[in-house]
Amino acid sequence: MRQRRAPGQLRLLAAGAFMALGGWLPWVYTQAGAVSGAVGGGLWVFYVGMLAIAGALLPPRLHRVAMVQAALSAVVAIVLPVWQVVHVLQLVGVQGWLPGPGLVLSAFGGVLALIAARQLHSGAPRPAAVAG
């Protein structure tokens, strides 16, 4: 018999794939060339992308564990790209660089993981109230 997935698990799987791919793609384009995410924060985003994929593959009865994994992945995958943009803006301003696809995919994967965490939380079965 095939188990149904908990609400949000497929979304978490997609988020993990976006984060894993975004961690390796270029995060910043400069006139000197592309800067890969793998030399900095992208490696951490790749790791939490793997954590998100693992959460998406858990059985539905472990939806709370998947929810925690989704939330942790979301925080890392949103904070690191935002920090990278702020850091580059402080260093050089808006001239001479462009965000790369890895930066955008990583942040998008983080937002998608956050939505999946909320969906896993709201789709969780509620304990029955005890009449007393």
Buried (B, 14 or more C-beta within 10 A) or exposed (E): EEEEBBBBBEBBBBBBBBBBBBBBBBBBBBEEEBBBBBEBBBBBBBBBBBBBBBBBEBEBEEBEBBBBBBBBBBBBBBBBBEEBBEEBEEEEEEEEBEBBBBBBBBBBBBBBBBBBBBBBBEBBEEEEEEEE
